[in-house]
Amino acid sequence: MAERQIIVRCAEGKWSAAYSDRPEERFYGTSMDEALDRLKRSADDVENTGNRPESDDKTR
């Protein structure tokens, strides 16, 4: 199994972060740290509750 990586991008001053195995589930922020924090919180939610939160792309 391939190692899971984090993909971080910046376009037009907007940062996004996603896991390489789920690139369609991106979380955004005004800084790289904010985007990574939102991604980590979503992963923590899955681990703690078993529920996968909606990514920012799915809630727009």
N, C-alpha and C positions, 0 to 999 in steps of 0.2 A: 504494500500500500504506500502511496506517495505521501510525503510529509506535507502536512497542512501549512500553508503560508498565508500571510496577510497581504492583501493588495491595497496599497494606499495611493490615491491619485489627487491631484489638484488641478482644477480647471476654473478659470475666471474667478479666482479667489475662494472657491468652494472646495472643501476637502471631502473625500469619501474613503471609506474603509470597508473591505469585504474579505471573507475567507476564500481561498483559491478553490475550494470544493463547492462553494455556493456564491459565485461572483454576482449573481443576479440579486442577492440580498445585500444591498449597500446601505451604509449608515453615514449620514453627512454631519459636518460641523464647520464652524468658521475657522477652526484651526485643526491641525493634524491631531493634536492631543484630544480635542473634543470628539472627532470622528472615531478615533481608536477607543476612547472611553465608552462611547455609545455601542460600538461593536462588542467590547468586552462585557458590558452590562447585558446585552442580548444573549451572549454565550452563557453568562452566569444564570440568567433566567431559565434557559433550556436545561442546564445542569441541575438547578434547584427545584424547578417545578415541572419539567418535562414539556412545557409549552414553548413553542417557538414564536417569539413576538414578530409582528409585521415589520418588515424592513421599511426604511423611509421611502423607497421606490414604490412599495405596494400601498402606502397610505396616501399617496399624492393624488 
